[in-house]
Amino acid sequence: MIYPDNLELLIQFLSEVPGISERAAERAVLQLSKLDEEKRRMITNALRELERIRPCVECGLPAEEDFCAICRDPERDRTTICVVEQPRDAISIEKLGEYKGLYHVLGGVISPLEDVSPEDLRIGSLFDRIQKNGIKTVIIALNPTVEGEATSKFLIDRLEKMEVEVYRISYGIPYGGTIDMADELTLKRAFEDKKLIAGGK
Ligand SMILES: [Zn+2]
């Protein structure tokens, strides 16, 4: 073993995170170990707080308490929900700084191939929120993939029967692309050009 035991462990743990290769983990850990002591202490503290992070009971975004910062923010429009696949999609939308409503993270998309059914996702809680919390507008912002399309259709079929306006963001985002990979301008346009699908008077 070349590295000290704890470095080895860190590399191993990091490389188990989806999307991080062993090489990338090794590089990151080595870079981290070179930082000054103060910076490393800050990172260690932040990592210690990681164990307190859990999904917001309302929307599913990462939170330190029961509710995430967005759900707790009194300035947000509590009658509008934007439905996304993963927290990082909400973060991409937040970076635009224009959307002022709430979010709902599904935690994935319906995929028969990967054995993901509606019950595996946070779909039931979405309908509960809409019915109980006086939601007037739902914006569907799922990725333009086969599964994303199928999931959007599944949601729209059911939302049409509820008393809400349903929008879908337009797809300047290329088919097969993802929201978190889209550049800011494309995502901004996709959001601005959202289409009313159901519930319009
Ligand atoms: Zn929340």
Boltz pocket constraint, residues with backbone or C-beta under 6 A from the ligand:
constraints:
  - pocket:
      binder: B
      contacts: [[A, 56], [A, 57], [A, 58], [A, 59], [A, 60], [A, 61], [A, 67], [A, 68], [A, 69], [A, 70], [A, 71], [A, 72], [A, 103]]
      max_distance: 6.0
